[in-house]
């Protein structure tokens, strides 16, 4: 509470909304007043998925960013971050949401949230081409996910040009070969895959819940906002409720009482929690109990003992390797899939050309620690 009290004391003169009823810091209501007022539905994008080709040809024509050079978003867009991000071949990401005026989000503690038609999500992908200078990045793509008229979602992909001055709507997916210098100064070639517009629905499906990142366990974390240029960390669940974005009160209990995924690098959380969080964000869109394809259940809300992972056969190769063979990473299909970039073996199968070494290392050590059965 010390940080909370100090923040409220320093900013008391700004009429910022602080409350002692919560063990969290609340973002001031005057911050991003456009978020409170709401946005025009669809932000000018087509209302129906079948009309996606009628979207603006250039990112600059969408009007989503006030300043394209700095990626300063329009005031009505709310920035957010997730606790356990999808691995995207090492690309860093920024995220924003635009909620239509007068509309609210259907909050759920464990299930996917529901968003009104016309909600727009924006995600920026950047990659450091010299890993010794992680803050110097090349802009790769800006993706949009739009809650369409009549239900469902559709996606758009804008690829940034070589001059880094604008991005163009992609009609087809393709690969880009990049030269990346690693931390030791050695250069490597890296393939980066831009998805086709049709690829978006493979992950953002009705079964998966449409919008994948904005959920309770993912947004139950601090996000550093910058009102008036000053960094202000605040819990996102409390912030979104304080801005009136939810269709119900989420209560005055501390945000820590809600489910929270674990980031892969958070060593204060167990290896099991970190791995199950990674599966939730990287695998659960396909591997879940509601999927039409027989599979294991990657959702974090499903206890490990019921996920069908340890000692379980693969539905695709039932007579070969188990998904996880306790004590034997190299005899575990899940480990071998994570270690491969071969399209016939790798998982996830879409848009991954690199091995996530951090995940693979943690997965291998966890499997090795499991007692043999």
C-alpha positions in Angstrom: 0.0 0.0 0.0 3.0 2.3 0.4 3.3 2.8 -3.3 -0.4 3.4 -3.6 -0.5 6.1 -1.0 2.5 7.9 -2.4 1.1 7.9 -5.9 -2.2 9.3 -4.7 -0.5 11.9 -2.5 1.7 13.2 -5.4 -1.2 13.3 -7.9 -4.0 14.4 -5.5 -4.1 17.9 -7.1 -5.0 16.4 -10.5 -8.4 15.0 -9.4 -7.2 11.5 -10.2 -9.4 8.6 -9.0 -7.7 7.0 -6.0 -9.5 4.6 -3.6 -8.4 3.0 -0.4 -10.9 0.2 -0.9 -8.5 -1.5 -3.2 -5.0 -2.8 -2.7 -4.1 -1.4 -6.1 -3.4 2.0 -7.7 -6.2 3.3 -10.0 -5.5 5.2 -13.1 -7.1 8.6 -13.2 -10.4 8.9 -15.1 -9.2 12.1 -16.9 -6.5 10.0 -18.6 -7.4 9.3 -22.2 -10.8 10.9 -22.0 -11.6 9.5 -25.4 -11.6 6.0 -23.9 -14.4 7.0 -21.5 -16.3 8.7 -24.3 -15.8 5.8 -26.6 -15.0 5.4 -30.3 -16.9 5.3 -33.6 -17.7 1.6 -34.1 -15.3 -0.1 -36.6 -13.0 3.0 -36.8 -13.9 3.2 -40.5 -13.1 -0.4 -41.3 -15.6 -2.6 -43.1 -18.4 -3.9 -40.8 -18.5 -7.3 -42.4 -15.7 -9.8 -42.7 -16.4 -10.5 -46.4 -15.7 -6.8 -47.2 -12.2 -6.8 -45.7 -10.6 -5.9 -49.0 -12.4 -2.5 -48.8 -10.1 -1.5 -45.9 -7.8 1.4 -46.4 -4.8 0.5 -48.5 -2.3 2.2 -46.2 -1.9 2.3 -42.4 -1.7 6.1 -42.6 -5.1 6.2 -44.2 -6.8 4.4 -41.3 -6.3 7.3 -38.9 -5.6 5.0 -36.0 -2.4 6.7 -35.2 -2.2 10.4 -34.7 1.5 10.3 -35.5 2.8 7.3 -37.5 6.5 8.0 -36.8 6.1 7.7 -33.1 3.1 5.4 -33.2 1.1 7.7 -31.0 -2.4 6.3 -31.1 -5.6 8.3 -31.3 -6.8 9.3 -27.8 -9.7 6.9 -27.8 -7.5 3.9 -28.1 -6.6 2.2 -24.8 -3.1 0.6 -24.6 -2.8 -2.7 -22.8 -0.3 -5.5 -22.2 -0.6 -9.3 -21.6 0.9 -11.4 -18.9 2.0 -14.4 -21.1 2.4 -13.2 -24.7 2.3 -15.5 -27.8 5.8 -16.2 -29.1 6.3 -14.5 -32.4 9.8 -15.4 -33.5 11.3 -12.9 -31.1 9.2 -9.9 -32.2 8.2 -7.4 -29.6 4.6 -6.1 -29.5 2.4 -3.2 -28.6 -1.3 -3.4 -28.2 -4.4 -1.1 -28.2 -8.1 -1.5 -28.1 -10.9 0.7 -29.4 -14.3 0.1 -27.8 -17.4 1.6 -29.5 -19.1 4.5 -27.7 -21.8 3.4 -25.2 -20.8 -0.2 -25.3 -19.2 -2.5 -22.6 -17.2 -5.7 -22.4 -18.9 -8.9 -21.2 -16.5 -9.8 -18.3 -15.9 -13.4 -17.3 -13.4 -14.6 -14.7 -12.2 -17.8 -16.6 -13.9 -17.8 -20.0 -13.3 -15.5 -23.0 -14.7 -12.0 -22.7 -17.3 -10.9 -25.1 -16.8 -7.7 -27.1 -19.5 -5.6 -28.9 -19.6 -5.4 -32.7 -17.3 -2.7 -33.9 -14.6 -3.3 -31.3 -11.1 -3.0 -32.9 -7.8 -4.4 -31.6 -4.5 -3.2 -32.8 -1.2 -5.0 -32.5 2.2 -3.7 -33.6 5.1 -6.1 -34.3 8.8 -5.0 -34.2 12.1 -6.9 -34.3 15.5 -5.8 -33.2 17.9 -6.7 -36.0 20.9 -6.3 -33.7 20.1 -8.0 -30.4 22.9 -6.0 -28.8 20.7 -2.9 -29.3 17.2 -4.2 -28.3 15.7 -0.8 -28.4 16.5 -0.2 -32.0 13.9 -2.1 -34.0 12.5 -2.6 -37.5 8.8 -2.2 -37.8 7.4 -5.3 -39.4 3.6 -5.3 -39.3 0.5 -3.9 -37.8 -2.4 -6.2 -37.3 -6.1 -5.5 -36.7 -8.7 -7.7 -35.3 -12.2 -6.5 -35.7 -15.5 -7.7 -34.1 -17.6 -8.0 -37.2 -21.3 -7.2 -37.8 -23.3 -10.3 -37.2 -20.8 -12.0 -35.0 -17.2 -13.4 -35.3 -14.0 -11.5 -36.0 -11.9 -10.8 -39.0 -8.2 -9.8 -39.3 -6.1 -7.4 -41.3 -2.3 -7.3 -41.8 -0.4 -4.2 -42.8 3.3 -4.7 -43.8 5.7 -1.8 -43.1 7.8 -0.6 -46.0 11.6 -0.5 -46.2 11.6 3.2 -45.5 9.6 2.6 -42.3 7.3 5.4 -43.3 4.1 3.6 -43.8 2.5 0.1 -44.0 0.5 -1.5 -46.8 -2.5 -3.8 -46.5 -1.5 -7.3 -47.4 -3.7 -9.3 -49.8 -1.5 -12.4 -49.5 0.9 -13.7 -46.8 4.6 -14.2 -47.6 8.0 -14.7 -46.1 10.7 -12.0 -45.5 14.4 -12.9 -45.1 16.1 -10.8 -42.4 19.7 -10.7 -41.2 19.8 -10.6 -37.4 23.0 -10.0 -35.3 22.8 -11.9 -32.0 24.2 -10.9 -28.6 27.7 -12.3 -29.5 27.9 -10.3 -32.7 27.3 -13.2 -35.0 24.9 -12.8 -37.9 22.2 -15.2 -38.8 19.4 -15.4 -41.4 15.9 -15.3 -40.0 12.7 -15.9 -41.9 9.7 -13.9 -40.8 6.3 -14.9 -42.0 3.5 -12.4 -42.6 0.1 -14.2 -42.3 -2.5 -14.2 -45.1 -5.7 -12.5 -44.1 -7.4 -15.9 -44.1 -4.8 -17.2 -41.5 -6.3 -14.9 -38.8 -9.4 -17.1 -38.4 -7.4 -20.2 -37.8 -6.5 -18.9 -34.3 -9.2 -16.3 -33.7 -12.0 -18.8 -34.1 -15.4 -19.0 -32.4 -14.2 -22.0 -30.5 -11.1 -20.1 -29.2 -13.2 -17.2 -28.2 -12.3 -14.7 -30.9 -10.1 -12.1 -29.1 -7.4 -14.1 -27.4 -5.3 -11.7 -25.4 -7.8 -9.5 -23.6 -8.9 -11.9 -20.8 -8.9 -11.9 -17.1 -5.8 -14.0 -16.5 -3.9 -12.2 -19.2 -4.8 -8.6 -18.2 -4.5 -9.2 -14.4 -1.2 -7.4 -14.3 0.3 -3.9 -14.0 0.5 -1.8 -17.2 2.6 1.3 -17.2 0.5 4.2 -18.5 2.0 7.6 -19.3 -0.5 10.3 -18.4 1.0 13.7 -19.0 4.2 12.0 -19.9 4.7 10.5 -16.4 4.9 6.7 -15.9 2.0 5.5 -13.8 1.8 1.7 -13.1 -1.7 0.4 -12.5 -3.5 -2.9 -12.5 -5.4 -3.3 -15.8 -8.5 -5.0 -14.4 -9.0 -2.3 -11.9 -8.3 0.4 -14.5 -10.7 -1.0 -17.1 -13.4 -1.3 -14.4 -12.7 2.3 -13.2 -13.1 3.5 -16.8 -16.5 1.8 -16.9 -15.6 -0.7 -19.6 -17.1 -3.8 -18.0 -20.7 -4.8 -17.9 -20.5 -5.6 -14.2 -18.7 -4.7 -11.1 -15.7 -7.0 -10.6 -15.7 -6.4 -6.8 -13.5 -4.6 -4.4 -11.3 -7.5 -3.6 -7.6 -7.2 -4.6 -7.0 -7.9 -8.2 -4.6 -10.7 -7.1 -7.6 -12.8 -6.2 -8.4 -13.2 -9.9 -6.6 -15.7 -12.0 -3.2 -14.6 -13.4 -1.0 -16.2 -15.9 2.7 -16.4 -15.2 5.3 -15.0 -17.6 7.9 -17.4 -18.8 10.7 -15.5 -17.1 9.0 -15.0 -13.7 11.0 -17.2 -11.4 8.8 -16.4 -8.4 6.2 -18.7 -10.1 6.7 -22.4 -10.4 7.9 -24.1 -13.6 4.5 -25.8 -13.9 2.6 -22.4 -13.7 4.9 -20.8 -16.2 4.6 -23.7 -18.7 0.8 -24.0 -18.3 0.5 -20.2 -18.9 2.6 -20.5 -22.0 0.4 -23.3 -23.3 -2.7 -21.2 -22.6 -1.4 -18.3 -24.8 0.4 -20.4 -27.5 -1.6 -23.6 -27.8 -5.1 -23.3 -26.3 -6.7 -21.7 -29.3 -6.5 -25.1 -30.9 -6.0 -27.5 -28.0 -9.0 -27.2 -25.8 -12.0 -29.3 -24.8 -14.3 -27.6 -27.2 -12.1 -28.1 -30.3 -13.6 -30.4 -33.0 -10.2 -32.1 -33.2 -9.4 -34.6 -30.5 -6.6 -33.2 -28.5 -5.2 -32.3 -25.1 -6.5 -29.2 -23.2 -4.0 -26.4 -23.0 -6.2 -24.0 -21.1 -4.8 -22.7 -17.8 -8.1 -23.0 -16.1 -7.9 -26.8 -16.6 -5.8 -28.4 -13.8 -2.7 -30.1 -15.0 -4.0 -33.5 -13.9 -6.9 -33.1 -16.3 -5.0 -31.5 -19.3 -4.1 -34.9 -20.8 -0.4 -34.1 -21.1 1.7 -36.3 -18.7 1.9 -39.9 -19.9 -0.8 -39.2 -22.6 -0.6 -40.5 -26.2 -0.8 -38.1 -29.1 -4.1 -38.3 -30.9 -2.2 -38.0 -34.2 0.5 -40.6 -33.3 -1.2 -42.8 -30.7 1.3 -45.7 -31.2 4.4 -43.6 -31.0 5.7 -41.1 -28.5 3.7 -39.8 -25.5 3.1 -36.1 -25.3 5.2 -36.0 -22.1 7.2 -39.0 -21.0 8.2 -38.3 -17.4 12.0 -38.0 -17.0 12.6 -38.1 -20.7 12.4 -34.8 -22.7 13.8 -36.4 -25.9 11.1 -39.1 -25.7 8.3 -36.5 -25.3 6.5 -35.4 -28.5 5.6 -32.0 -26.9 9.3 -31.3 -26.4 10.3 -32.5 -29.9 7.6 -30.3 -31.5 8.8 -27.3 -29.6 12.4 -28.0 -30.6 11.6 -28.2 -34.3 11.0 -25.7 -37.1 10.0 -28.3 -39.6 6.4 -27.5 -40.7 5.6 -31.2 -40.5 6.5 -31.4 -36.8 6.7 -27.9 -35.2 4.0 -26.6 -32.8 2.5 -24.1 -33.2 2.4 -25.0 -36.9 1.6 -21.4 -38.1 4.0 -18.4 -38.4 6.8 -20.0 -36.3 10.3 -20.2 -37.9 12.4 -20.0 -34.7 12.7 -22.1 -31.7 11.7 -20.4 -28.4 14.8 -21.3 -26.5 13.6 -20.0 -23.2 10.4 -22.1 -23.4 12.3 -25.2 -24.7 14.8 -25.0 -21.8 12.1 -24.7 -19.2 10.0 -27.5 -20.7 13.0 -29.8 -20.9 14.0 -29.3 -17.3 10.4 -29.7 -16.1 9.9 -33.0 -18.0 13.3 -34.2 -16.7 12.2 -33.5 -13.1 9.0 -35.5 -13.4 9.2 -38.9 -11.6 9.1 -41.9 -14.0 5.8 -43.8 -13.9 
